[in-house]
Structures are given as C-alpha cells and as structure tokens.
Amino acid sequence: MVTKGKRLFIARHGETVFNAAGRMQGMHAHTPLTREGCEQATEMGIGLSRHIAPHEPLALVSSPAGRTLQTLALVVEELHRDFHDNATDVRLREIDVGVWEGHYYKDIAPDISTLMDMEHKLFIQKAPGGEDYRDVAERVQQWLSEQSFESDMLIITHGMTARVMRGLLLALPPLERFGAPIAPGLAQGSMVMIRDGVEELVVDGAGRGERA
C-alpha cells in the first residue's frame, strides 16, 4: 500500500499483567502494563525520537484499549508531544477472542499446539463469539482506506492486529490456512516503520510472543 511517502510507525503495546500471567486479553478487559511493559514503551519512545524531529508533524493514533493508550502516553512523553492529541479507533483493537477473554491459556488448551499454529504463532481455532484473521483484515483494511496519509503517523495497536496491518501495508499474499495477509511476529516493545510498502525495524523489543 502506498503511503504517499509518509512513514507509519507501528508498535505493539508493552507487556501487561495478563501477558505476564498467560491470560487472554482480547478487546474488552483493561489490563495495565507491568513495570517491564512501561520500560518497553519508554524504549520505543526513545527509539522513535531518533527518527522524528521535535517539531515534525506526527499523527498519534491508538486502539482505544487501556493498554495501548498507556503505551502511547509513555512513548509520546519521550517525544515531548501532547498525549491528548491522539485519535482512537475501535478497528485497531485486538482480535476478538470471544468467550476465551480473561481465561488462562492453560485452561483453554493444556496442549497449546491444539490452539495455535506454533510455526506462525497464530490461532488455528476461532473463539466462540470471536473473530478470525479475515475479520481483522477486513476492519483494518477499511481503516487504512480512510487515511489520507498527510503526515507521518504513530500507531499503537496489538500483536495480532499489528501483524495483519503490516501484512496489508506490505502487500503480502494471504497466509495459507488463515486467509489473510499476516506479517511475521514481533516481540512486545517492538516498533517498525513502513513507508510505501517497505518495512524497517525501529526498535527490537524483548517482550513476550504472539499471544493476544
């Protein structure tokens, strides 16, 4: 996807208390960042400050989830930007895990390989009442199609959603079995920059894997 030469900085939120405990977060639960998650967000802000000049235009966009907004606040603090200038959109929320939300992974699937494709770190089952990757791609594509790309943009979203967004922006083919373009996973605390279909790693985080 062409972004008119503008840079999209796409980041996962930092580690949360649910991530640390091995619980599914999904869309609704407010799950605060851990101390490590706060440090990851700060490091992303420091990394981004090396790419964005102090007075350079930068749109701030986030999923409306508490964990993404908390991450955004810590990132923009390092940029000396006003957090209150952010926009949120529900289409940037995490994949909906339906009735699984709040449950421990070990209680849903004692053998995690029955729940996830371990090669790609993606769900192989659609949660009852939840979404699959095609659903995520549809809402993210709709959001992207509405963007004018008039300035560089910082987007704070979630692990699964970020992978689908990056897949769309990089024009990747649909991943076999999942029916949607899905980029390789990134650790929490990671940030990439995409401009006109080319991706560059800005911050290589050290967080946990690809669980929602």
C-alpha positions as CSV (number, residue, x, y, z in Angstrom):
1,M,0.0,0.0,0.0
2,V,1.3,3.4,-1.0
3,T,1.5,5.9,1.9
4,K,2.4,8.9,-0.2
5,G,6.0,8.9,1.1
6,K,4.8,9.2,4.7
7,R,6.1,7.0,7.4
8,L,3.8,4.8,9.6
9,F,5.5,3.8,12.9
10,I,3.6,0.8,14.1
11,A,4.1,-0.6,17.6
12,R,2.7,-3.2,19.9
13,H,1.7,-2.2,23.4
14,G,4.1,-3.1,26.2
15,E,3.7,-6.2,28.4
16,T,0.6,-6.3,30.5
17,V,-0.4,-8.1,33.7
18,F,-2.4,-10.5,31.6
19,N,0.6,-11.2,29.2
20,A,2.8,-12.0,32.2
21,A,0.1,-14.3,33.7
22,G,-0.7,-16.1,30.5
23,R,-4.3,-14.9,30.2
24,M,-6.1,-13.9,27.0
25,Q,-6.9,-10.2,26.8
26,G,-8.9,-9.7,23.6
27,M,-10.8,-6.5,23.2
28,H,-12.6,-5.5,26.4
29,A,-10.6,-6.2,29.6
30,H,-8.5,-3.3,30.9
31,T,-5.1,-4.9,31.6
32,P,-2.4,-2.4,32.8
33,L,1.2,-2.5,31.8
34,T,3.7,-4.3,34.0
35,R,6.9,-2.5,35.1
36,E,8.6,-4.2,32.2
37,G,5.8,-3.1,29.8
38,C,6.4,0.5,30.9
39,E,10.1,0.2,30.3
40,Q,9.4,-1.2,26.8
41,A,7.1,1.7,26.0
42,T,9.8,4.2,27.1
43,E,12.4,2.4,25.0
44,M,10.1,2.7,22.0
45,G,9.7,6.4,22.6
46,I,13.5,6.8,22.8
47,G,13.9,4.9,19.6
48,L,11.2,6.9,17.8
49,S,12.8,10.1,18.9
50,R,15.8,9.3,16.7
51,H,13.5,9.3,13.6
52,I,11.2,12.3,14.4
53,A,12.4,15.8,14.9
54,P,10.9,17.7,17.8
55,H,8.5,19.9,15.7
56,E,8.0,17.4,12.9
57,P,4.3,16.6,12.2
58,L,3.3,13.3,13.7
59,A,-0.3,12.0,13.9
60,L,-0.9,9.9,17.1
61,V,-3.3,7.0,16.7
62,S,-4.2,4.2,19.0
63,S,-6.5,1.3,19.7
64,P,-8.9,2.5,22.4
65,A,-7.7,-0.2,24.8
66,G,-6.3,0.9,28.1
67,R,-3.0,-0.9,27.5
68,T,-2.4,0.8,24.1
69,L,-3.3,4.2,25.5
70,Q,-0.9,3.7,28.4
71,T,1.8,2.7,26.0
72,L,1.1,5.7,23.8
73,A,1.4,8.1,26.8
74,L,4.8,6.7,27.7
75,V,6.0,6.8,24.1
76,V,5.0,10.4,23.5
77,E,6.5,11.5,26.8
78,E,9.9,10.8,25.3
79,L,8.9,12.8,22.2
80,H,7.6,15.8,24.3
81,R,4.3,15.6,22.5
82,D,0.8,16.1,23.9
83,F,-0.9,12.8,24.5
84,H,-4.3,14.4,24.3
85,D,-3.7,15.0,20.6
86,N,-4.3,11.3,19.9
87,A,-7.1,9.7,18.0
88,T,-8.5,6.2,18.7
89,D,-10.4,3.8,16.5
90,V,-12.1,0.5,17.5
91,R,-11.0,-1.0,14.3
92,L,-7.4,-1.0,15.7
93,R,-8.4,-3.2,18.6
94,E,-7.0,-6.7,19.2
95,I,-8.5,-9.8,17.6
96,D,-11.8,-10.6,19.5
97,V,-11.3,-13.9,21.4
98,G,-14.9,-14.1,22.4
99,V,-15.7,-16.3,25.4
100,W,-12.0,-17.0,25.9
101,E,-11.2,-13.5,27.1
102,G,-9.8,-13.4,30.6
103,H,-9.2,-17.2,30.7
104,Y,-5.7,-18.7,31.1
105,Y,-4.3,-20.2,28.0
106,K,-3.5,-23.4,30.0
107,D,-7.2,-23.8,30.9
108,I,-8.4,-23.3,27.4
109,A,-5.8,-25.7,25.9
110,P,-3.4,-27.6,28.1
111,D,-1.6,-28.5,24.9
112,I,-1.0,-25.1,23.3
113,S,-0.4,-26.7,19.9
114,T,-4.1,-27.6,19.7
115,L,-4.9,-23.9,19.9
116,M,-2.1,-22.3,18.0
117,D,0.0,-22.9,14.9
118,M,3.3,-22.9,16.7
119,E,5.3,-22.2,13.5
120,H,3.5,-18.9,12.8
121,K,2.2,-18.2,16.4
122,L,-1.4,-17.8,15.2
123,F,-4.7,-19.2,16.4
124,I,-5.9,-22.2,14.5
125,Q,-9.3,-22.0,16.1
126,K,-11.8,-19.2,16.1
127,A,-13.0,-18.5,19.6
128,P,-16.8,-18.9,20.1
129,G,-18.2,-15.4,19.6
130,G,-14.8,-14.1,18.4
131,E,-13.1,-13.2,15.2
132,D,-10.7,-14.9,12.7
133,Y,-7.9,-13.2,10.8
134,R,-10.1,-12.4,7.8
135,D,-12.4,-10.4,10.1
136,V,-9.4,-8.5,11.5
137,A,-8.1,-7.8,7.9
138,E,-11.4,-6.5,6.8
139,R,-11.7,-3.9,9.6
140,V,-8.1,-2.9,9.4
141,Q,-8.2,-2.5,5.6
142,Q,-11.3,-0.4,6.0
143,W,-9.5,1.9,8.4
144,L,-6.4,2.1,6.2
145,S,-8.5,3.0,3.2
146,E,-9.9,6.1,5.0
147,Q,-6.4,7.5,5.8
148,S,-5.2,10.5,3.8
149,F,-1.5,10.0,4.9
150,E,-0.9,13.7,5.1
151,S,1.8,13.3,7.8
152,D,3.9,10.7,9.4
153,M,1.8,8.6,11.9
154,L,2.4,6.7,15.1
155,I,0.1,3.7,15.5
156,I,-0.1,1.9,18.8
157,T,-2.0,-1.4,18.4
158,H,-1.8,-5.1,19.4
159,G,0.2,-8.1,18.5
160,M,-2.2,-9.9,16.1
161,T,-3.7,-6.7,14.7
162,A,-0.3,-5.2,14.0
163,R,0.7,-8.3,12.1
164,V,-2.4,-8.1,9.9
165,M,-1.9,-4.3,9.4
166,R,1.7,-4.8,8.4
167,G,0.7,-7.6,6.0
168,L,-1.7,-5.3,4.3
169,L,0.7,-2.4,4.1
170,L,3.4,-4.7,2.7
171,A,1.0,-6.3,0.2
172,L,1.8,-9.8,1.4
173,P,-0.2,-12.6,-0.1
174,P,-2.8,-14.3,2.2
175,L,-1.1,-16.7,4.5
176,E,-2.2,-20.2,3.7
177,R,-4.7,-21.6,6.2
178,F,-5.6,-18.2,7.7
179,G,-7.0,-16.4,4.6
180,A,-5.4,-13.0,5.4
181,P,-2.0,-11.3,4.8
182,I,-0.1,-11.7,8.1
183,A,3.4,-10.4,8.7
184,P,5.9,-12.2,10.9
185,G,5.5,-11.6,14.6
186,L,7.3,-9.0,16.7
187,A,8.0,-9.1,20.4
188,Q,6.3,-6.7,22.7
189,G,8.2,-3.5,22.9
190,S,8.9,-3.6,19.1
191,M,8.3,-0.9,16.6
192,V,8.6,-0.9,12.8
193,M,8.4,1.9,10.2
194,I,6.6,1.3,6.9
195,R,6.8,3.7,4.0
196,D,5.3,2.8,0.6
197,G,5.4,-0.9,1.1
198,V,8.9,-1.1,2.6
199,E,9.4,-2.0,6.3
200,E,12.3,-1.1,8.6
201,L,12.7,-2.2,12.2
202,V,13.0,0.8,14.5
203,V,13.0,-0.8,18.0
204,D,13.6,-4.5,18.5
205,G,11.8,-5.3,21.7
206,A,12.5,-8.1,24.2
207,G,8.9,-8.8,25.2
208,R,6.8,-12.0,25.0
209,G,5.5,-13.7,21.9
210,E,2.4,-13.5,19.8
211,R,-0.5,-14.3,22.2
212,A,-3.4,-12.0,22.2
